[in-house]
């Protein structure tokens, strides 16, 4: 039974064993899975993220920090999405939800379907995939840091939404030229404000639950006494504060209420004037627990990865059309393990960049560590030091890669060896001790920072993790995801509802049946192979291809 103190199991002989975990005291939605393991949600308070844990029924009381097969950032299934903030994973008030479990899947009435590939020996190296009515992440391995380019909506990204912005308030400014909807405007500091910045607050009225990005640039290269700060209104967190640049880069935010916004703090130099240019666009969502989306620069084209397929590939990259994530410390892997996986296609061997992380500009590789995936002579990935020195390279013949179809690429460093896998097969390795840490680096997908070499094909299901998957995991993930890239492949829950009302697994056919108010979706692995159109109530039973539901 689930209680405010944890989980209690009453055994056949009448004895009771308890499961508790530090900082996670409130249990809910407990069930016994079909593999006879316990599955339950464990909360800290009603304002924190909810984790799903899986346990063997213990022989004695268990008290530990974050135990269970599903633990840590990788396999903690956060269910703290709310009706008012459906894409916010933490620091949100929990809503009522009922969780359903079968051996390798779980679903609930808020967040959709989760497929599990548990690693019971090393839980932190297991993998998880999220499937809803409008996206499919593919499998995320271990300590996942980014899971993007996973949409099924083929609407292109890049529509300018800055015209929806509204002026909220100003303080300590002598004047400003901003009017609601302006993309370029000036702020002039009060002549008496030599010690405190003046500011303007700009609100963005988007769709609740969607992820947006604001990109800000200005005409002044700031000094130590002349800086500009960008502050997120919702969290009151300073996103940018510094000197020496006219490029304030980006803030990615999730619309949580009727208005989200930012404070732009102008120069504290009395009487000074700064011109700002802003751009607000819907971001490509990071579906991992980090919810740290990619900013859209220019316009990105989205088209099905195969004829009639649900999943879309992202293309149309150029010097002005690309996806970008500002500096993210989660991607500073040092000399440790990491992995990058995704699906790439190109039909040409022309020089092109698929992914790039550096602090470089239009004239150099940058002043710190860099990483990139490119096709140039060979299809290769490399880690290098400042100025492109001491490069560690793994490669594959360009002509073999550029076959016109989507190829599954994994770059993984494990225990000092950098490996490249193509379509589940190890093709290249090199010793690696270069650092991946660069505290000024930004990540680009489809382009690089200097000497434009855009990717000339499609990219989909990009994932980055602090965990290196095993060779067998990589093969298994390739085999699981490959069907999504076939003609007419369906990748989502049928209909428009993400509320899973019932689950059943048919051990004979190995099919998973998922019920929602839109009907019953039938999955073979990650791919939906069938569906009904009648709403499913509270239960499904499936055996030997016979299905009963209510």
LOZAVO-123649 format. One line per field, with one value per residue (C-alpha): chain; residue number from 1; x, y, z; residue in one letter. Coordinates in nm, 4 decimals. Example, Ala and Ser with C-alpha at 12.3 -4.5 7.8 and 13.67 -1.06 7.14 Angstrom:
2
ch <- A;A
i <- 1;2
px <- 1.2300;1.3670
py <- -0.4500;-0.1060
pz <- 0.7800;0.7140
aa <- a;s
REM end
This chain:
550
ch <- A;A;A;A;A;A;A;A;A;A;A;A;A;A;A;A;A;A;A;A;A;A;A;A;A;A;A;A;A;A;A;A;A;A;A;A;A;A;A;A;A;A;A;A;A;A;A;A;A;A;A;A;A;A;A;A;A;A;A;A;A;A;A;A;A;A;A;A;A;A;A;A;A;A;A;A;A;A;A;A;A;A;A;A;A;A;A;A;A;A;A;A;A;A;A;A;A;A;A;A;A;A;A;A;A;A;A;A;A;A;A;A;A;A;A;A;A;A;A;A;A;A;A;A;A;A;A;A;A;A;A;A;A;A;A;A;A;A;A;A;A;A;A;A;A;A;A;A;A;A;A;A;A;A;A;A;A;A;A;A;A;A;A;A;A;A;A;A;A;A;A;A;A;A;A;A;A;A;A;A;A;A;A;A;A;A;A;A;A;A;A;A;A;A;A;A;A;A;A;A;A;A;A;A;A;A;A;A;A;A;A;A;A;A;A;A;A;A;A;A;A;A;A;A;A;A;A;A;A;A;A;A;A;A;A;A;A;A;A;A;A;A;A;A;A;A;A;A;A;A;A;A;A;A;A;A;A;A;A;A;A;A;A;A;A;A;A;A;A;A;A;A;A;A;A;A;A;A;A;A;A;A;A;A;A;A;A;A;A;A;A;A;A;A;A;A;A;A;A;A;A;A;A;A;A;A;A;A;A;A;A;A;A;A;A;A;A;A;A;A;A;A;A;A;A;A;A;A;A;A;A;A;A;A;A;A;A;A;A;A;A;A;A;A;A;A;A;A;A;A;A;A;A;A;A;A;A;A;A;A;A;A;A;A;A;A;A;A;A;A;A;A;A;A;A;A;A;A;A;A;A;A;A;A;A;A;A;A;A;A;A;A;A;A;A;A;A;A;A;A;A;A;A;A;A;A;A;A;A;A;A;A;A;A;A;A;A;A;A;A;A;A;A;A;A;A;A;A;A;A;A;A;A;A;A;A;A;A;A;A;A;A;A;A;A;A;A;A;A;A;A;A;A;A;A;A;A;A;A;A;A;A;A;A;A;A;A;A;A;A;A;A;A;A;A;A;A;A;A;A;A;A;A;A;A;A;A;A;A;A;A;A;A;A;A;A;A;A;A;A;A;A;A;A;A;A;A;A;A;A;A;A;A;A;A;A;A;A;A;A;A;A;A;A;A;A;A;A;A;A;A;A;A;A;A;A;A;A;A;A;A;A;A;A;A;A;A;A;A;A
i <- 1;2;3;4;5;6;7;8;9;10;11;12;13;14;15;16;17;18;19;20;21;22;23;24;25;26;27;28;29;30;31;32;33;34;35;36;37;38;39;40;41;42;43;44;45;46;47;48;49;50;51;52;53;54;55;56;57;58;59;60;61;62;63;64;65;66;67;68;69;70;71;72;73;74;75;76;77;78;79;80;81;82;83;84;85;86;87;88;89;90;91;92;93;94;95;96;97;98;99;100;101;102;103;104;105;106;107;108;109;110;111;112;113;114;115;116;117;118;119;120;121;122;123;124;125;126;127;128;129;130;131;132;133;134;135;136;137;138;139;140;141;142;143;144;145;146;147;148;149;150;151;152;153;154;155;156;157;158;159;160;161;162;163;164;165;166;167;168;169;170;171;172;173;174;175;176;177;178;179;180;181;182;183;184;185;186;187;188;189;190;191;192;193;194;195;196;197;198;199;200;201;202;203;204;205;206;207;208;209;210;211;212;213;214;215;216;217;218;219;220;221;222;223;224;225;226;227;228;229;230;231;232;233;234;235;236;237;238;239;240;241;242;243;244;245;246;247;248;249;250;251;252;253;254;255;256;257;258;259;260;261;262;263;264;265;266;267;268;269;270;271;272;273;274;275;276;277;278;279;280;281;282;283;284;285;286;287;288;289;290;291;292;293;294;295;296;297;298;299;300;301;302;303;304;305;306;307;308;309;310;311;312;313;314;315;316;317;318;319;320;321;322;323;324;325;326;327;328;329;330;331;332;333;334;335;336;337;338;339;340;341;342;343;344;345;346;347;348;349;350;351;352;353;354;355;356;357;358;359;360;361;362;363;364;365;366;367;368;369;370;371;372;373;374;375;376;377;378;379;380;381;382;383;384;385;386;387;388;389;390;391;392;393;394;395;396;397;398;399;400;401;402;403;404;405;406;407;408;409;410;411;412;413;414;415;416;417;418;419;420;421;422;423;424;425;426;427;428;429;430;431;432;433;434;435;436;437;438;439;440;441;442;443;444;445;446;447;448;449;450;451;452;453;454;455;456;457;458;459;460;461;462;463;464;465;466;467;468;469;470;471;472;473;474;475;476;477;478;479;480;481;482;483;484;485;486;487;488;489;490;491;492;493;494;495;496;497;498;499;500;501;502;503;504;505;506;507;508;509;510;511;512;513;514;515;516;517;518;519;520;521;522;523;524;525;526;527;528;529;530;531;532;533;534;535;536;537;538;539;540;541;542;543;544;545;546;547;548;549;550
px <- 0.0000;0.1046;0.1205;0.2473;0.5587;0.6430;0.5386;0.4366;0.4138;0.2035;0.3296;0.1414;0.2693;0.1402;0.4832;0.5273;0.8260;0.8563;1.0241;1.1243;1.3681;1.5269;1.3583;1.0886;0.8389;0.4941;0.3988;0.1089;-0.0246;0.1337;0.0964;0.2498;0.3781;0.3461;0.7105;0.6108;0.8071;0.6538;0.6037;0.5041;0.5289;0.7343;0.7036;0.8804;0.6003;0.3138;0.5366;0.8149;0.8646;0.7249;0.9533;0.8487;1.0400;1.0515;1.1532;1.1779;0.9625;1.2177;1.2797;1.3421;1.2814;1.4546;1.5594;1.7801;1.8278;1.6829;1.6780;1.4908;1.5528;1.4291;1.6501;1.8563;1.8068;1.8110;1.5289;1.3404;1.0077;0.8965;0.5207;0.4855;0.3182;0.0175;-0.2912;-0.1604;0.1976;0.1952;0.5617;0.7045;0.8718;0.9593;0.8625;0.4995;0.1951;0.1045;-0.2289;-0.4474;-0.3274;-0.3566;-0.0579;-0.0837;0.2025;0.2994;0.6408;0.8197;0.5762;0.3840;0.1310;-0.0846;-0.3688;-0.1427;0.1830;0.1336;0.3212;0.6695;0.8570;1.1368;1.4535;1.5674;1.9220;1.8743;2.2506;2.3413;2.0124;2.1690;2.2517;1.8992;1.6935;1.3482;1.1296;0.8376;0.5446;0.2488;-0.0065;0.2411;0.5968;0.8161;1.1590;1.3188;1.5234;1.7097;2.0060;2.1337;2.1955;2.0134;2.0861;1.8992;1.6320;1.5163;1.4033;1.1333;0.8168;0.5456;0.4062;0.5367;0.4744;0.8010;0.9740;1.0694;0.7572;0.8427;0.6210;0.7828;0.4867;0.2854;0.5092;0.3590;0.5210;0.4685;0.6636;0.9829;1.1966;1.4850;1.4876;1.5017;1.3235;1.2558;1.1158;0.9557;0.5943;0.4161;0.5219;0.8458;1.1456;1.3973;1.3939;1.6196;1.6545;1.8117;1.9395;1.8245;2.1021;2.0766;2.1039;2.4790;2.4641;2.1544;2.0386;1.7208;1.5049;1.2148;0.9900;0.8593;0.5883;0.5260;0.1750;0.2097;0.0242;0.0336;0.2597;0.4544;0.8274;0.9562;1.2919;1.3811;1.7028;1.8402;2.1181;2.2266;2.4533;2.6958;2.9915;2.9673;3.2451;3.2607;3.0807;2.8401;2.6574;2.3171;2.1259;1.8506;1.6262;1.3509;1.0339;0.8877;1.1858;1.3578;1.6838;1.9531;2.0076;2.2783;2.4997;2.8338;3.0586;3.2402;2.9630;2.6747;2.5118;2.3003;2.2021;1.8972;1.6525;1.4306;1.1155;0.7948;0.4701;0.3237;0.0426;-0.1273;0.2037;0.5716;0.8391;1.1874;1.3478;1.6052;1.8387;2.0048;2.3500;2.4121;2.6162;2.4133;2.2434;2.3644;2.1445;2.1398;1.9543;1.8107;1.6838;1.4693;1.3249;1.0698;1.0002;0.8638;1.1590;1.2242;1.1378;1.3831;1.1739;1.4209;1.3648;1.5820;1.3298;1.6087;1.4908;1.6740;1.6346;1.5296;1.7323;1.5765;1.3379;1.3714;1.1826;1.0087;0.9033;0.8141;1.1181;0.9470;0.6320;0.3328;0.5472;0.4537;0.8051;0.9542;1.3099;1.4526;1.6246;1.6772;1.9915;2.2065;2.4208;2.1003;1.8810;1.9854;1.8995;2.1006;2.1267;2.3134;2.5873;2.4662;2.6913;2.5225;2.7218;3.0591;3.1554;3.5240;3.7273;3.4499;3.1974;2.9272;2.7188;2.5472;2.2963;2.0533;1.9441;2.1107;2.0623;2.2361;2.2592;2.5795;2.9401;2.9778;3.1303;2.8649;2.8226;2.5611;2.6297;2.8770;2.9698;3.2261;3.2746;3.4024;3.2910;3.3013;3.6792;3.8036;3.7379;3.7180;3.9323;3.8267;3.7383;3.5157;3.3187;3.1547;3.0012;3.0700;3.0927;3.4072;3.6060;3.4788;3.1830;3.3546;3.3246;3.6011;3.6985;3.9706;4.1357;4.1410;4.2205;4.1374;4.4578;4.5162;4.2022;4.0715;3.8789;3.6554;3.5409;3.3479;3.3657;3.1622;3.0368;2.9045;2.7302;2.5680;2.3243;2.0170;1.8517;1.8398;2.1398;2.1529;2.4690;2.6088;2.9251;3.0157;3.3192;3.3540;3.6528;3.8871;3.7872;3.5869;3.3663;3.1489;2.8560;2.6584;2.3286;2.4172;2.7628;3.0965;3.2903;3.5705;3.7504;4.0292;4.1873;4.0392;4.1451;4.0513;3.8146;3.4620;3.4379;3.4120;3.2279;3.1582;3.0465;2.7089;2.5552;2.4388;2.2478;2.2791;2.5485;2.8629;2.9742;3.2145;3.2764;2.9238;2.8936;2.5271;2.4020;2.2474;1.9877;1.7564;1.8255;1.5934;1.5838;1.9012;1.9933;2.2921;2.3750;2.6450;2.6212;2.7856;2.5544;2.6943;2.7386;2.4376;2.2231;2.3162;2.2229;1.8950;1.8052;1.8806;1.6540;1.3802;1.3899;1.4464;1.0742;0.9888;1.1751;0.9745;0.6859;0.3579;0.5209;0.3001;0.4907;0.2390;-0.0673;-0.3719;-0.5859;-0.5255;-0.5313;-0.2175;-0.4198;-0.3514;-0.6536;-0.5463;-0.2476;-0.2075;0.0766;0.0047;0.2863;0.1969;0.2128;0.4459;0.2080;0.1362;-0.2209;-0.2636;-0.6062;-0.7035;-1.0241;-0.9387;-0.9190;-0.6803;-0.3297;-0.1412;0.2401;0.5064;0.8056;0.8122;0.5833;0.2058;0.0814;-0.2936;-0.5631;-0.9321;-1.1396;-1.3643;-1.2723;-1.1159;-1.2354;-1.0344;-0.9070;-0.7668;-0.6862;-0.4905;-0.3841;-0.3069;-0.4426;-0.7745;-0.8427;-1.1110;-1.1538;-1.3910
py <- 0.0000;0.3602;0.5999;0.9467;0.7777;0.5544;0.2043;-0.0873;-0.4448;-0.6947;-1.0472;-1.3778;-1.4589;-1.1262;-0.9622;-0.6083;-0.4544;-0.0812;0.1143;0.4715;0.7112;1.0287;1.3378;1.1208;1.0409;1.0366;0.7310;0.7014;0.4928;0.1679;-0.1494;-0.4939;-0.5317;-0.8460;-0.9318;-0.9315;-0.6150;-0.3205;0.0027;0.3239;0.7001;0.8547;1.2268;1.4676;1.7230;1.8322;2.0939;1.8657;1.6344;1.2856;0.9874;0.6384;0.3617;-0.0085;-0.2549;-0.6205;-0.6945;-0.6643;-0.9208;-0.6475;-0.2762;-0.0558;0.3041;0.4744;0.7990;0.7368;0.3622;0.1397;0.0374;0.3730;0.6270;0.9325;1.1819;0.9144;0.6906;0.9081;0.9473;1.2975;1.3313;1.6850;1.8198;2.0288;2.1491;2.5063;2.4113;2.0859;2.0974;2.1982;1.9042;2.0430;2.3068;2.2715;2.1746;1.8152;1.7316;1.4295;1.1370;0.7601;0.5574;0.2284;-0.0238;-0.3282;-0.4883;-0.2513;0.0374;0.2840;0.5522;0.7950;1.0349;1.3365;1.2592;0.9860;0.6586;0.5682;0.2651;0.1253;-0.0682;-0.1278;-0.2154;-0.4004;-0.4430;-0.0778;0.1165;0.4474;0.3027;0.1992;0.3826;0.5301;0.6612;0.9042;0.8794;1.1173;1.2147;1.4497;1.3260;1.0209;1.0736;0.7441;0.5901;0.8210;0.6522;0.7048;1.0579;1.2256;1.5953;1.6694;1.4959;1.7108;1.7015;1.4498;1.6131;1.4688;1.8117;1.9076;2.2806;2.4625;2.6368;3.0035;3.2223;3.5534;3.6074;3.9216;4.1201;3.9573;4.1126;4.3698;4.6489;4.5784;4.8390;5.0459;5.1806;5.4299;5.4986;5.8553;5.7400;5.4477;5.3928;5.0547;5.0060;4.6728;4.4503;4.6343;4.4193;4.7062;4.9819;5.1958;5.2396;5.5540;5.5440;5.7992;6.0547;6.0016;5.6225;5.5748;5.2818;5.0867;4.9655;5.0907;4.8257;4.7534;4.4506;4.2848;4.0181;3.7503;3.6203;3.2688;2.9406;2.7865;2.4815;2.5650;2.6399;2.9678;3.1333;3.5005;3.6081;3.9512;4.1592;4.5171;4.7797;4.8286;4.6110;4.6270;4.6837;4.5939;4.9198;4.8985;4.5661;4.4379;4.1631;3.9428;3.8159;3.5556;3.7015;3.3638;3.2340;3.5693;3.4068;3.6089;3.4328;3.6658;3.9090;4.0119;4.2336;4.2446;4.1398;4.2816;3.9407;3.8511;3.5226;3.3376;3.2578;2.9531;2.9631;2.7660;2.9607;2.8931;3.1454;3.4180;3.6046;3.5119;3.7747;3.9085;4.2116;4.3888;4.5834;4.8732;5.0172;5.1641;5.4457;5.7608;5.8980;5.6229;5.4834;5.1235;4.9873;4.6374;4.3963;4.1032;3.7970;3.5587;3.2206;2.8853;2.6650;2.3023;2.1327;1.9340;1.6312;1.5162;1.5998;1.9095;2.0840;2.3011;2.3631;2.4707;2.8223;2.8539;3.0921;3.1672;2.8985;2.5220;2.2900;1.9810;1.6959;1.3298;1.1030;0.8630;0.8676;0.8759;0.8525;1.0401;1.1398;1.4431;1.5272;1.8781;2.0363;2.3596;2.4514;2.7470;3.0232;3.1883;2.8787;2.6524;2.5342;2.6524;2.6024;2.8706;2.7603;2.4668;2.3384;1.9968;1.9434;2.0066;1.6387;1.7020;1.3928;1.1595;0.9432;1.0891;0.9989;1.1760;0.9864;1.0714;1.0077;1.1894;1.1725;1.3293;1.2349;1.4272;1.3994;1.7778;1.9306;1.9829;2.0097;1.8066;1.9218;2.1699;2.2844;2.5621;2.9252;3.0110;3.3074;3.4000;3.3887;3.1103;2.7735;2.9319;2.9617;2.6433;2.2797;2.2013;1.9043;1.8460;1.5914;1.6584;1.5103;1.6299;1.3684;1.1234;1.1261;1.2024;1.3274;1.4932;1.6481;1.9119;2.1736;2.5498;2.6406;2.2903;2.1385;1.7790;1.6548;1.3082;1.1795;0.8812;0.8452;0.6471;0.6590;0.9543;0.7690;0.4862;0.7296;0.9471;0.6849;0.9053;0.7268;0.8101;0.6638;0.6027;0.7649;0.7205;0.8931;0.7616;0.7992;0.5197;0.4704;0.6823;0.5492;0.7531;0.5283;0.5788;0.3492;0.3600;0.1724;-0.0149;-0.1283;-0.0052;0.1445;0.3476;0.4027;0.6229;0.6832;0.9973;1.2149;1.5599;1.7608;1.8434;2.1282;2.4780;2.7241;2.9600;2.7036;2.6970;2.4043;2.4287;2.1661;2.1782;2.4481;2.5819;2.9201;3.0191;2.9566;2.8325;2.4611;2.3719;2.0135;1.9191;1.6684;1.5722;1.5332;1.3713;1.2380;1.4040;1.2976;1.3846;1.2030;1.1922;0.8130;0.5990;0.3153;-0.0341;-0.1827;-0.4060;-0.1104;0.0767;-0.2199;-0.2634;0.1053;0.0997;-0.2015;-0.0377;0.2986;0.1795;0.1020;0.4693;0.5599;0.3316;0.4326;0.4954;0.4383;0.5652;0.6905;0.8403;0.7654;0.7665;1.0787;1.3927;1.2668;1.1959;1.0640;0.6901;0.5240;0.1581;-0.0602;-0.4252;-0.6339;-0.9446;-1.1881;-1.4043;-1.1348;-0.8991;-0.6124;-0.3291;-0.2006;0.1590;0.3035;0.6708;0.8646;0.8640;0.4850;0.1935;0.2283;-0.0942;-0.0697;-0.3042;-0.1496;0.2227;0.1946;0.2029;-0.0764;-0.0544;0.1412;0.1573;0.4736;0.4003;0.5517;0.3133;0.3380;0.1914;-0.1514;-0.3602;-0.7320;-0.8874;-1.2484;-1.4450;-1.1598;-1.1547;-0.8097;-0.7137;-0.3548;-0.1440
pz <- 0.0000;-0.0648;0.2302;0.3171;0.4585;0.1629;0.0562;0.2788;0.1488;0.3437;0.2682;0.2734;0.6226;0.7581;0.7901;0.6604;0.4808;0.4154;0.1347;0.2064;0.0416;0.1724;0.0252;-0.1358;0.1354;-0.0249;-0.2291;-0.4717;-0.7610;-0.6484;-0.8564;-0.8988;-1.2535;-1.4594;-1.3784;-1.0061;-0.9333;-0.7519;-0.9417;-0.7683;-0.7789;-0.5001;-0.4241;-0.1918;-0.1564;-0.3744;-0.5382;-0.6632;-0.9571;-0.9258;-0.9859;-1.0901;-0.9097;-0.9798;-0.7082;-0.6498;-0.3455;-0.0646;0.2090;0.4664;0.5126;0.2544;0.3158;0.0593;-0.1302;-0.4761;-0.5116;-0.7500;-1.1062;-1.2336;-1.0673;-1.1403;-1.4190;-1.6848;-1.5778;-1.3350;-1.5104;-1.4199;-1.4171;-1.2800;-1.5901;-1.5027;-1.6807;-1.6715;-1.7517;-1.9466;-2.0433;-1.7055;-1.5353;-1.1930;-0.9370;-1.0412;-0.8429;-0.9152;-1.0699;-1.0116;-1.2187;-1.2275;-1.3409;-1.5304;-1.5509;-1.7489;-1.7611;-1.9985;-2.0196;-1.8097;-1.8801;-1.6901;-1.7355;-1.7930;-1.9688;-2.2267;-2.2739;-2.1518;-2.2837;-2.0678;-2.1392;-1.7845;-1.6889;-1.3612;-1.3119;-1.3671;-1.3412;-1.4437;-1.7873;-1.8774;-2.1393;-2.1759;-2.4604;-2.4339;-2.6762;-2.6908;-2.9538;-3.1219;-3.0617;-3.0158;-2.8573;-2.9491;-2.6688;-2.4297;-2.2622;-1.9103;-1.7866;-2.0740;-2.1348;-2.4583;-2.6679;-2.9576;-3.3233;-3.2332;-3.3724;-3.5915;-3.6859;-4.0320;-3.9823;-4.0490;-3.7599;-3.7741;-3.7694;-3.6037;-3.2974;-3.1579;-3.2798;-3.0008;-2.7354;-2.5003;-2.2980;-1.9269;-1.7317;-1.7137;-1.4326;-1.4034;-1.7786;-1.9083;-2.2223;-2.4513;-2.7973;-2.7360;-2.8392;-2.8094;-3.0972;-3.1798;-3.2743;-3.2550;-2.9940;-2.7735;-2.3980;-2.2528;-1.8969;-1.6410;-1.5896;-1.2124;-1.2306;-1.2119;-0.9712;-1.0723;-1.4118;-1.5627;-1.7220;-1.9481;-1.9095;-2.2244;-2.2034;-2.4644;-2.4994;-2.6396;-2.6102;-2.2620;-2.2553;-2.5718;-2.5686;-2.7068;-2.7555;-2.7391;-2.9125;-2.8187;-2.9673;-2.9061;-3.0587;-2.7692;-2.6721;-2.2961;-2.0449;-1.6773;-1.5920;-1.8820;-1.8960;-1.9891;-1.8147;-1.9463;-1.6671;-1.6963;-1.5429;-1.4511;-1.2531;-1.1823;-1.2949;-1.4713;-1.8031;-1.9305;-1.7448;-1.8805;-2.0843;-2.4160;-2.6543;-2.8505;-2.8789;-2.5751;-2.7357;-2.6241;-2.3494;-2.3969;-2.1884;-2.1480;-2.1555;-1.8112;-1.7879;-1.9832;-2.0061;-1.9882;-2.0224;-1.9648;-1.8081;-2.0244;-1.8009;-1.9802;-1.9223;-1.5750;-1.7344;-1.6765;-1.9863;-2.2207;-2.4976;-2.6182;-2.9211;-2.8873;-3.1504;-3.0393;-3.2065;-3.0540;-3.2130;-3.1117;-3.0135;-3.0952;-2.7672;-2.5588;-2.4570;-2.1911;-1.8249;-1.8737;-2.1045;-2.2508;-2.6078;-2.9222;-3.0594;-3.4234;-3.6380;-3.9735;-4.0962;-4.0527;-4.2876;-4.1482;-4.3768;-4.3118;-4.2899;-4.5333;-4.7440;-4.5131;-4.1973;-3.8774;-3.7721;-3.9450;-4.0444;-4.0081;-4.3085;-4.5029;-4.3084;-4.4128;-4.2642;-4.1439;-4.0912;-3.8036;-3.4527;-3.1537;-2.7803;-2.5814;-2.3430;-2.1377;-1.8600;-1.8894;-2.2099;-2.0421;-2.0172;-1.9462;-2.0332;-1.9199;-2.0986;-2.3217;-2.6247;-2.9133;-3.1235;-3.3974;-3.7544;-4.0445;-4.4205;-4.7175;-5.0826;-5.1510;-5.0378;-5.0405;-4.7281;-4.4556;-4.0775;-3.8902;-3.5326;-3.3870;-3.0355;-2.9979;-2.8971;-3.2461;-3.4522;-3.8193;-3.8378;-3.6082;-3.4533;-3.1093;-2.8004;-2.6216;-2.6769;-2.9735;-3.0996;-3.4326;-3.6673;-4.0345;-4.3809;-4.5556;-4.7427;-4.4829;-4.2480;-3.9195;-3.5647;-3.3697;-3.0393;-3.0581;-2.8445;-2.8991;-3.2584;-3.3839;-3.2459;-3.1279;-3.2974;-3.2074;-3.5087;-3.5838;-3.9463;-4.2061;-4.5892;-4.7186;-5.0261;-4.8078;-4.5746;-4.8427;-4.9633;-4.9578;-4.6653;-4.2946;-4.1111;-3.7359;-3.5983;-3.2484;-3.1282;-2.7840;-2.5632;-2.3103;-2.0774;-2.2898;-2.6330;-2.8840;-3.0985;-3.4051;-3.4822;-3.8072;-3.8160;-3.4989;-3.6147;-3.4741;-3.7682;-3.6090;-3.2762;-3.1451;-2.8041;-2.6517;-2.3610;-2.4955;-2.2823;-2.3949;-2.1430;-2.2867;-2.0639;-2.3553;-2.6108;-2.7813;-2.9659;-3.3268;-3.5231;-3.9025;-3.9246;-3.7571;-3.6241;-3.9002;-4.2724;-4.3384;-4.4235;-4.3633;-4.3541;-4.6890;-4.5809;-4.2952;-3.9218;-3.6669;-3.3080;-3.1766;-2.8237;-2.6045;-2.2816;-2.0147;-2.0450;-2.3142;-2.4190;-2.4673;-2.8133;-2.7523;-2.6435;-2.9610;-3.1774;-2.9901;-3.0214;-3.3946;-3.4441;-3.2327;-3.4122;-3.7707;-3.8257;-3.7610;-4.0828;-4.3087;-4.5359;-4.3505;-4.0102;-3.7292;-3.4251;-3.1821;-2.9745;-3.1992;-3.1802;-2.9770;-2.6181;-2.4099;-2.1155;-2.0941;-1.9372;-1.9683;-2.0654;-2.1550;-2.2994;-2.5057;-2.4249;-2.7252;-2.9920;-2.7992;-2.8748;-2.6333;-2.6177;-2.4987;-2.4276;-2.4428;-2.4990;-2.8715;-2.8972;-2.8476;-2.9939;-3.0637;-3.0525;-3.1761;-3.0055;-3.0828;-3.3858;-3.3740;-3.5959;-3.5405;-3.3610;-3.2861;-3.2696;-2.9701;-2.6340;-2.3802;-2.0197;-1.7339;-1.8420;-2.1279;-2.1259;-2.4139;-2.4725;-2.7878;-3.0018;-2.8138;-2.6658;-2.4151;-2.3005;-2.0972
aa <- x;x;x;x;x;x;x;x;x;x;x;x;x;x;x;x;x;x;x;x;x;x;x;x;x;x;x;x;x;x;x;x;x;x;x;x;x;x;x;x;x;x;x;x;x;x;x;x;x;x;x;x;x;x;x;x;x;x;x;x;x;x;x;x;x;x;x;x;x;x;x;x;x;x;x;x;x;x;x;x;x;x;x;x;x;x;x;x;x;x;x;x;x;x;x;x;x;x;x;x;x;x;x;x;x;x;x;x;x;x;x;x;x;x;x;x;x;x;x;x;x;x;x;x;x;x;x;x;x;x;x;x;x;x;x;x;x;x;x;x;x;x;x;x;x;x;x;x;x;x;x;x;x;x;x;x;x;x;x;x;x;x;x;x;x;x;x;x;x;x;x;x;x;x;x;x;x;x;x;x;x;x;x;x;x;x;x;x;x;x;x;x;x;x;x;x;x;x;x;x;x;x;x;x;x;x;x;x;x;x;x;x;x;x;x;x;x;x;x;x;x;x;x;x;x;x;x;x;x;x;x;x;x;x;x;x;x;x;x;x;x;x;x;x;x;x;x;x;x;x;x;x;x;x;x;x;x;x;x;x;x;x;x;x;x;x;x;x;x;x;x;x;x;x;x;x;x;x;x;x;x;x;x;x;x;x;x;x;x;x;x;x;x;x;x;x;x;x;x;x;x;x;x;x;x;x;x;x;x;x;x;x;x;x;x;x;x;x;x;x;x;x;x;x;x;x;x;x;x;x;x;x;x;x;x;x;x;x;x;x;x;x;x;x;x;x;x;x;x;x;x;x;x;x;x;x;x;x;x;x;x;x;x;x;x;x;x;x;x;x;x;x;x;x;x;x;x;x;x;x;x;x;x;x;x;x;x;x;x;x;x;x;x;x;x;x;x;x;x;x;x;x;x;x;x;x;x;x;x;x;x;x;x;x;x;x;x;x;x;x;x;x;x;x;x;x;x;x;x;x;x;x;x;x;x;x;x;x;x;x;x;x;x;x;x;x;x;x;x;x;x;x;x;x;x;x;x;x;x;x;x;x;x;x;x;x;x;x;x;x;x;x;x;x;x;x;x;x;x;x;x;x;x;x;x;x;x;x;x;x;x;x;x;x;x;x;x;x;x;x;x;x;x;x;x;x;x;x;x;x;x;x;x;x;x;x;x;x;x;x;x;x;x;x;x;x;x;x;x;x;x;x;x;x;x;x;x;x;x;x;x;x;x;x;x;x;x;x;x;x
REM end
